[in-house]
């Protein structure tokens, strides 16, 4: 069965509702983790959703102050997503850094990842990829690799702790599964992210990205509901 552009766009739009669902459910069950570092994860979910809403709003209403026009007249809003990705990765690193309560070795590695990511971001914005006209695909790959390693650190620590007996009641476990699936699955696409738009029919491959996003947010939602109070 062939999938046309309209169907893919419909799936993409519906994924935003799943995104909103995760944020709403996370807010309802905020009492479970409001005194922990995981509260920043909820703040990030709302920031992600509002960023998506903001982009749609400025495009639909043609608010030029926030839109970037290329010399050929193409409208770009990539700067919003580039900032979003940077903040998202730094929040994730912070969460996994805080989750390593007793393993200084892993904490130091995650701290190094965060510092390296910031330095590489500045260099990339300054000399390699256009911040306003290109999605920062190189940064996404580097950030995703660092994040996957941090998640693996978390799983190793979980296996060695008593929490493994009730891992399914741990909110960070479900967050980690969702993030791992999404970012590991997106790395191959990010390698040629800016060039994909020029390839006919390539939009069909992005169905995988949208499905991964939906699965990730559903895992977040399940985690908020199923997890025990921290």
C-alpha positions, -999 to +999 in steps of 0.1 A: +000+000+000+015+033-010+014+062+015+008+096+000+020+130+014-014+138+028-015+106+049+020+112+062+011+148+071-020+135+090+002+110+109+026+138+117-001+161+130-016+133+151+018+127+167+015+162+181-016+152+200+002+122+215+029+147+225+003+169+242-012+138+258+021+129+274+025+164+288-010+165+301-008+131+318+026+141+332+010+171+347-018+151+363+007+128+379+032+155+388+027+148+425+046+115+420+079+132+412+076+169+419+103+168+445+128+150+422+150+160+392+124+144+369+102+175+373+124+191+347+114+164+323+078+175+324+089+211+319+108+200+288+077+182+275+057+213+277+085+233+261+087+209+232+049+211+226+048+249+228+077+251+204+058+231+179+027+252+184+048+284+181+063+273+148+029+266+134+015+299+146+043+321+132+041+304+098+003+305+096+002+341+106+034+351+087+050+368+117+081+380+099+100+389+130+104+352+139+108+339+103+141+337+085+140+342+047+168+329+025+180+349-005+157+328-027+127+336-005+125+302+013+110+305+048+130+288+076+121+282+112+150+259+119+164+282+146+135+272+168+143+235+165+180+240+168+175+258+201+150+231+212+174+202+204+202+219+224+181+225+254+166+190+252+199+173+252+213+194+281+182+186+302+185+149+294+222+150+304+212+167+337+186+141+344+209+112+339+237+129+358+214+133+388+203+097+385+239+085+391+237+091+428+266+070+438+287+063+406+311+092+403+327+077+372+295+077+352+286+112+366+320+126+354+315+111+320+280+126+316+294+160+328+321+157+301+294+148+275+275+180+284+305+202+282+317+187+250+282+191+235+281+228+244+316+234+229+308+215+197+275+233+194+292+267+195+318+256+169+291+241+146+269+272+147+299+294+141+318+276+113+300+245+099+262+246+097+240+277+092+220+281+124+190+297+107+188+277+074+200+242+084+188+218+110+219+210+131+222+174+120+258+169+131+249+181+166+219+158+167+240+128+160+267+137+186+240+146+212+221+114+205+253+092+209+261+109+242+225+104+253+225+068+244+257+062+264+242+080+294+210+058+291+232+027+291+250+040+322+215+043+338+205+007+328+238-007+342+232+011+375+196+000+376+207-037+371+231-033+401+205-017+424+175-030+444+153-009+420+157-037+394+131-056+415+105-030+407+119-015+375+085-014+359+074+011+385+103+034+379+094+065+358+129+070+345+130+034+331+101+042+308+115+075+298+148+058+290+132+031+269+113+058+249+144+080+244+166+051+235+142+039+208+136+074+194+172+086+192+188+054+182+163+051+154+168+087+143+206+087+139+206+072+104+181+099+092+199+127+109+231+120+089+215+135+058+187+155+074+191+187+053+196+168+020+166+145+023+141+172+013+157+172-022+151+135-028+118+126-045+096+104-024+119+106+006+090+118+028+078+082+030+109+073+051+099+099+076+069+078+085+094+058+106+105+089+125+069+098+132+061+063+144+091+063+167+080+097+181+045+083+188+059+052+205+082+074+226+054+096+238+032+067+245+059+052+267+063+084+285+025+085+291+025+049+304+054+057+327+036+086+342+005+065+349+022+032+360+052+045+380+051+047+417+056+080+437+093+089+440 
